[in-house]
Structures are given as C-alpha cells and as structure tokens.
Amino acid sequence: MNRARTLVISPTHWHVPLYADRIAARHDVVGVSDPDTAGATAFAVRWDAPLVPSWQHLLDEHADAELAYVFAAHDTMREICLALIARGIPLVVEKPAGVSLQQLVEIREAADAAGVPVAVPLVQRGGPTERWLARSGAALYESVQFIAGPPERYLGNGSPWMVEARRAGGGCLVNLAPHFVDLFLRSSGSGSVTVTAALSSALHGREIEDFASLTLTTPEGHVAVIEVGYAFPGSPLKRHCAFMRIGRGGTATVWSDGTASFTSTEGATDTANIDVDSDPLYGPFVDAVADGLTTGWQDLPGLDDLEAAMRVVWDGYAQARGKRT
C-alpha cells in the first residue's frame, strides 16, 4: 500500500481526533506544525513525526511532500493553502477555507490554474442521514435543525480562536451550516438560491452568533429552512438534530435519537434507526483521500462544492447584517 508523505498543519483543531487513527494507518506523516506545540505533541507522537511551530518552516523542510491536511485557524487558511498550491502539493482543507468568500475564491482559482487537487471534508455527503433523506427524491422542501453544544467547548478542545469572530469568520453559521446547505444544493439540483437569514448571540452573549436561521429559496420554488446553533447544553448527547425532506417520492424524517421514517406518496410508511452522529464519517473520508490521491479525488467534494455552499453562507451573513449588495 502506498502511503503518501503527508504534512499535517494545526492538528489541535477539534476534528483531528476523528481523523488521527486513519491518518496513522493510511499516510506516512513526515511533519506536523502547530503554534500550540504543547497541544499538538500527542498527535506528533501518534504519527511518529517531527513537530515545529511554524507551517512555513514545515513547508520549507518538506518540499517533497505528496499531501497536506490543513486544519488551521480560519484566518490563516488562505495563506497556507496558497503556499501549498504554489508548491504543487495536493491538500485537504476544512471548511470554510478562509474568513470571506473572496479568500475561498482565491484558493479555488489558484488550485484550478495550477492543477492541484483539493478535497474538502463535507462528510455528511453519502452518510446515513443523506442516504435516508434521498428516499424522498430530490428536495422540494427541506427542514434542518443542527444545534451543537455551547461555544465554550472550543476553549478547552484546542481551538480557542473559534470564539473570536475575526479569526473564525463568524460563529455557528460559518461552522455548521455549510454541511446542510451543501446537502440541499445537491438534492435540489439548483445552482441559484435567494437567502434570508437571522443571527443571534442572545444565549451566550459572545461576539459570535450562537444561533442562526437560513431560509433558502430556489427559482423553481424549492425551499429549505436550516437552523444551526451553539445552543445545546454541554452534554454526552452532544447535540440536537432533526431533518425533514419532502420530494416527489414522499417525505423522509430523521431525529436526534436516530429514529427515521419515510412515508411514500402512496401512504406507506417505513421506519428504521440510523446513526446520526457525524463523528464516525471522518475516518472513511481519510480512507477515500488515501485511495483517490493518485486520480485527483474525482469522487470527493472539492473547492467548487465548498464555494457553492459558502456563497450561500456568506450571503446569509450579509443579508442578516443589512449589507447585501
């Protein structure tokens, strides 16, 4: 099995524990960087790789790297991604790939021009929830609630910059909504949506929003309401989630406890219990990265997909703040 020489940038990101074992199994990690060297040490030890605080130094030392994972703070993603692309190194970057749509567009244009593949872990794609909702057919009407735990959790999980609006780009909307905007765009097949949005930080009183509501309307009359938040109590339950999709084949629903139902247009109802936890989806994503590296990740979401979702998200921020152009 070919194990690509891999760089990991900023593994103190809260998602990295979900990747770590499969990264160890599928890649040869040759270098790790993180300004929080104390927090990153356990990952460097796990991957038996040297650790440096500077990503610039990491890239200078490993010009022959074949792959990089970028988990860095959102306000540093543009510079890091552009540097990797300039060196011709394929990369995986977490959403949102910057703190504005323009930063993401710059990365996408540079990658396109250089022919450097970029994969994005929009891990809800192909997961149990999307597969169940697909039973209804293409989304005509969709409702999503995904309410995660309080923002204070980022202060203890290695990503304190996530509660700073300037560094993160925003709060729950920029972090959580891209997954569900992506699912609706995929299912509805529409390349154009009108967005209305509301943001609030009333619960926790921080500079980042802890609740956001988007209403998406397509020219064909398809509608999605997506609510995300950092408003669920700190709890082993992690989050509240609920999904409903109405299509020409019927109505599909999924709830926090995994209870799922599908009622066809003929009135017959099937029920099941599915795994709604998104955490287990990151390991298979790493396997897909390893398997598809040599062919440019034809089957994985990329920057075009992320740009489509983030265009909606950034438009939502502009609309909610009264700055839409």
QUITAJO-V684779 format. One record per backbone hydrogen bond with DSSP energy under -0.5 kcal/mol. NH is the residue of the N-H (numbers start at 1). CO is the residue of the C=O. Records with the same first field share a line. If there is no record, write none. Layout:
NH->CO / CO
This chain:
4->2
6->4 / 28
7->67
8->31
9->69
10->8 / 33
13->10
16->13
18->15
19->15 / 16
20->16
23->19
24->20
25->21
26->22
27->23
28->4
29->27
30->6 / 28
31->6
32->50
33->8
34->52
37->35
40->36
41->37
43->40
44->40
45->41
46->42
47->43
48->44 / 45
49->44
52->32
55->53
58->54
59->55
60->56
61->57
62->58
65->62
66->5
67->5
68->90
69->7
70->92
71->9 / 69
75->167
76->73
77->73 / 74
80->76
81->77
82->78
83->79
84->80
85->81
86->82
87->83 / 84
88->85
89->84
90->88
91->117
92->68
93->119
94->70
97->94
104->100
105->101
106->102
107->103
108->104
109->105
110->106
111->107
112->108
113->109
114->110
115->111
116->111
117->115
119->91
120->301
122->120
123->121
125->122
127->124
131->127
132->128
133->129
134->130
135->132
136->133
137->134
140->246
141->246
142->223
143->244
144->225
145->242
146->227
147->240
148->146 / 229
149->238
150->232
151->230
153->150
154->151
155->152
156->152 / 153
157->153
159->154
162->159
163->160
164->161
165->163
168->164
169->165
172->209
175->171
176->172
177->172 / 173
179->176
180->176 / 177
181->177
182->178
183->179
184->180
185->181
186->182
187->183
188->184
189->185
194->217
196->215
198->213
200->211
205->201
210->200
211->200
212->228
213->198
214->226
215->196
216->224
217->194
218->222
219->192
221->218
223->140
224->216
225->142
226->214 / 224
227->144 / 225
228->212
229->146
230->210
232->148
238->235
239->237
240->147
242->145
243->254
244->143
245->252
246->141
247->245 / 250
249->136
250->136 / 247
251->263
252->245
253->261
254->243
255->259
256->241
258->255
260->272
261->253
262->270
263->251
264->262 / 268
265->249
267->264
270->262
272->260
274->258
276->274
281->278
282->279
284->280
285->281
286->282
287->283
288->284
289->285
290->286
291->287
292->288
293->289 / 290
295->292
296->293
297->292
300->297
306->302
307->303
308->304
309->305
310->306
311->307
312->308
313->309
314->310
315->311
316->312
317->313
318->314
319->315
320->316
321->317
322->319
323->318
324->318
